[in-house]
Amino acid sequence: MKRILFISVNDHVPWGGSEVLWSETAKKLSSAHKVSALIKKWETEPSPILQLKNKGVKVFYKCIKKRQSFRNRVLKRLLKINTEKNINHELDALEQPDLVLISLGNHLEHKLFYYTDYLKSHEIPYAIIFQLVTDLRGNHDAVFNRFGSAFLNAEKIYFLSQDNLDKATMQFSVDLKNSELINNPFNYKTNYLPLEEEDSTIYNLGCVAALNSFHKGLDVFLKTLSAKKWIESTCKLIYMAIVPNKEQIKRLIALYGLQSKVVLHSMNPIKLRFGVKTKLW
């Protein structure tokens, strides 16, 4: 029986799409291995974490302190207080695993190499799952070099698309031979229907996502829908989500004349996040 540790670097929101892949993998492996997870402690525990515990996954919580004032953060930098100490204490408290799998929401998340430096120094093999790689965030050589070293020292690095792999290869200027493409689970039956030009059927397309232009590219999607081909089609898109770019999306709908094509339908993000059933329409 192997000891496998999952680390979620996501400390921003209690739960999100990037958490599904590693948590589902942890649940499946828990039937044959000793599985643990290191995550941030939230005031309200997300229901998927409770499911992990029910499957026998041992959950540990990070030593995350409350956000400090700007003055204290500056003093911390001037005094060169080592931010890696908390991470070392977190991992020292765990049994040495046979493998660590790190779920990385943002490919330029600096907390990654705090973990990978520790794992390398303790000769613990690790793999990384990249949930997001974007070319909209730059950095300087010293940081790129440190990330590149963390990636190349991994047993495996998993990408969710070829585009993400290509972007990472370009940014870090390294041949990621230890990479592999995997699919995020999408557990819905889908029927692909050809849209015939003479077909008068109205197709309602649903998009469940946060109205976040940066992450979801909804502004680019609306620009595409404004093309004559889609304006004259029988498709109608229903966005089921709210914030943070709702007003921008509404203005783009008006700007591109898509009022009859795109409908915004609000959903409760709290209920959605914690698995509470919500009536969509």
N, C-alpha and C positions, 0 to 999 in steps of 0.2 A: 504493500500500500504506500503510494507516494504522498508526500506533503506538498500541496499546491497552494500558493498564496496569490490572491487577486488584489491588486491595488487600483482603486479608482482615483485619478488625479483631479476629478471634477469636485471642486469645492465651492462652486458658484450657485448651483440650484440643487434641491433635494433629489430630483430625478429628471431624467431626460432620455431622448432616443439613444444617446451614446452609452447609456447604462444597460441597455437591453442585451447587447451581445455578450458582454463579460458575465453578467448575472445569470443568463440562461446557460452559458457554458459551465459556470460554477455549479449550478444545480444538477446538471447532467453528470458532471465528474464526481459529485459528492457521493454517488452510489457505489463508487469503486475506490475512491481515494479520500484522504484526509484533507478537506478543503477549508480554507479560511479566507477572509476578506478584510481589507483595511480601507475604511471609508471615513468620511466626515460625519460627525454626530449632528443630527438635526433635531429641532425641538419636537417636530412631529415625524415619526419614523415612516418613511415611504412603505407602502404595502409590499412592494417587491423585496425589500430587505427582510420583512417579516417572513415572506415565503422562503427566502434563503435560509433563515434560522430554522424554519420548520423542516427543511431538507437536511439539516445537520451541519450546515455551513457555520463555522464559528466566526462571528463578526467582531472585529476590533475597531476602535475609534481613534482618529488622529488627535494629536495634541495641538489643536488649533486655538490660538488666542484671539480675543476680540480685536477688531480693527483698531489700530493705533492712530493717534493724531499725526498730522503732518510733521509737527515738531519732533515727536518721538521717533518717527521713521527716519528723519534726517539725522538725529543723534545716534540712532542705531547704526546707520551707515558710516558716520564719522568715527564711531568707536569700534567699527568693524566687528560687531557682534555676529557670531556665526549662526545663520539661519538654518544650517544643516543639523544643528544639535537636536532639534525636536524630532527630525526624521530619523536620526540615528537611534534616539531613545525608543521611538515607535517600533523600529525593526528589531532592536536589541531585546525588546520585551517578548518577541514572538519566537517560537521554535524555528530553527533554521530550516527553511523549506527546500525541497528538491528543485522546485521551479517557481518563479514569480512571473505572473502575467500582469502587465501594466496597461490600463486602459487610459489612453491619452485623448482628451476631447479636442485640444488645440495643439497642433504640431509644434508650436513655439512656446509651449508651457514650460517655463524655466524650472518648475519643481521636478520635472522629469529627471534631470541629471543629478539632482540631490539623491534621488533613489538609486539611479544607475551607478553613481560613484560608490555608494555604499555597497551595493550588490557585487560590483566588480572587485572591490577591496576584500570582500568576504568570500569571493569565488562562488557566488550563488548565480546559477544561470537564470536568465530572464528573457522574456519576449514582450513585444509592444504591439498593442492594437491602436492604429491611427483612426480616429473617428472623423477627423476633419483636417484637411490640408488646404490652405488658401494662399494665393499669390498676392493677397492684399496686405500682408504683414511682412515688413522687411526687418532686417537686423544687421549687426556688424560682424566682421569676420571672426572675432574671438568667440562670439556666441554660436555662430554657425559651426565653427570647428568643434566646439564642445558638444553640440547636439550630434554632429556627424559621428563623433567618437562613440557617443551613447548608442547610436543606431547600429554602427558596425560591430559593436561588442555584443549585440543581442543575438540570441540563438535564432530567433525569427522576428521579423517585423511584418505585421499584417495590415494591408490597405483594403479599403472598401471599394476602390475603383482604380482603374488604370490611370485616370486623370490625376488622382491624388498621388499615386506613385510617381508619375512624371513630374509633378510640381515639386515633390520632395527631392527627387534626383537633381533637378535643376537648381533649387535653392541651396542645397548642401553640397552640390558638386561632387557627389560620390556615387559609385556604382553599388547600389543596394542589392547585392546578389543574394542576401539572406531574406529578401522580401517575398511575400506571397499574397495573392488576391483572394479575399473571402467575401461572402455576401452576408449582409445584415439580415436577420430573419424577418420575413414578411409573410405572416401566416394568414393570408386571405386568398380565397379562390378567385381567380381573375379570368374573365372571358374577353379575349381580344377580338373585337368586332371591326371588320373593315368599314370605313366610312365611304360609302358609295356616293358619287356626285348627285345622282338622281334620288338618293334616299331622303325622304322628307321627315324622318324621325328626328325628334329633338333629343340630343344626348346631354344629360346633366353630369358634369364631371365634378367630383368632390376633391378638395384639397384640404387636409387637416394639417395645419402648421401654424407656428407663431408668425405673426405678420412682421417678420424681421428681414428687411431687405438685405442686410449684410450676409447673414447666414443662409437664408433661403432663396435669395435671388428673385424675389417676387416682382421687383421693379423690372428686371430683365424679362421675366415671363410675360408681364403685361405689355411690354413693348412688342414682344413677339405676337401676342394676340391681336395687336392693332393692325397687323398686316391684312391686306385685302382677303387673302385666302381664308383667314379665320373669322374676319368680320362677316363674311358672306356664308360661313358654314352654319350648320344647325347645332353646334356645340354651345353649351352654356356652362360656365364655371362657377362653382360655389366654394368660396373660401370659408372654412369653418375655424375661426380663430380670432384672437384679439391681440392688441398691443405687440411690440412697441412702435411699429411704424404704420399704425392704422390710418392716421390722417394723411400721410404721404400716399398710401395705397389708394385712398378715396380720391385724392386729387388726381392721381394718374389715371384712374378709371374715367374721371370726367375729361381729363386732357386728351385721352385717346378715344373718347366716345364709346366706351365699353359699358355704359350703364345697363344696356339690355343683355349684355353677355356675362358680366361678372357681378355676383351678389356676395356681400359679406354677411356672414352669419356668426354671431358671437357665441363663444363657448366659455364655460367656467374653467379657467386654467387650474384652479385648485382641485376641483373634482377630477379633472382629466389627469392631473399629475399623480394623484393617489389612487387611481383605479376605480373611482366612483362612477357608476353608469350615468351618462348624461344624454338627454334627448337632443338629437342633432337638429331635427326640423319636423 
